[in-house]
Amino acid sequence: MYESTGTNGVWWALYFLAVLALAIASIVGMWKMFEKADEPGWKSIIPFYNIYTYFRITGRNGWSVLLLFIPFVNIFV
């Protein structure tokens, strides 16, 4: 039989904290990048709108975001 030693919950808590730290670092990094590009930082936390804004920052057409949803075409976008 499998005997739980009680450390399983500790590993899940550490995993959760690591994922949370990476998510916060990603949000802060994108926020700073948007501010350096003279865009409001709040645009970085709205799904899909942040990708549209990112494409505009990099000089791509905003319509290119729609190409991300077409299979095999998204590889080249």
C-alpha positions in Angstrom: 0.0 0.0 0.0 1.0 3.6 -0.6 1.7 5.5 2.6 1.6 9.2 2.5 4.3 11.0 4.5 2.6 14.3 4.4 5.2 15.9 2.1 3.0 15.7 -0.9 1.2 18.9 0.1 4.5 20.7 0.6 5.7 19.9 -3.0 2.4 21.2 -4.4 2.7 24.4 -2.4 6.3 24.9 -3.7 5.1 24.2 -7.2 2.3 26.7 -6.8 4.6 29.4 -5.5 7.1 28.9 -8.3 4.3 29.2 -10.9 2.9 32.2 -9.2 6.4 33.9 -9.1 6.8 33.2 -12.8 3.4 34.7 -13.6 4.1 37.8 -11.6 7.5 38.2 -13.2 5.9 37.9 -16.7 3.2 40.5 -15.9 5.7 42.9 -14.5 8.0 42.5 -17.5 5.3 43.0 -20.0 4.0 46.0 -18.1 7.4 47.6 -18.1 7.9 46.8 -21.8 4.5 48.4 -22.7 5.4 51.5 -20.7 8.8 51.9 -22.5 6.9 51.8 -25.8 4.6 54.6 -24.6 1.6 52.4 -24.1 -0.4 52.2 -20.9 0.8 49.2 -18.8 -2.8 48.0 -18.1 -3.0 46.9 -21.8 -0.5 44.1 -20.9 -2.9 42.2 -18.6 -5.9 42.0 -21.0 -5.9 38.8 -23.0 -5.7 39.1 -26.8 -5.6 42.9 -26.6 -2.1 42.6 -25.2 -1.1 40.5 -28.3 -2.7 43.1 -30.6 -0.9 45.9 -28.9 2.4 44.0 -28.9 2.1 43.5 -32.7 1.5 47.2 -33.1 4.5 48.0 -30.9 6.7 45.8 -33.1 5.5 47.4 -36.3 3.3 44.6 -37.5 -0.2 45.1 -38.7 -2.9 44.6 -36.1 -4.7 42.2 -38.4 -1.8 39.8 -38.1 -3.3 38.7 -34.8 -6.1 37.0 -36.7 -3.5 35.0 -38.6 -2.4 33.4 -35.3 -5.7 31.4 -35.3 -5.2 29.8 -38.7 -3.4 26.4 -38.4 0.1 26.2 -40.0 -0.1 29.9 -40.9 0.5 30.9 -37.3 3.9 29.2 -37.4 5.1 31.8 -39.9 3.4 34.8 -38.2 
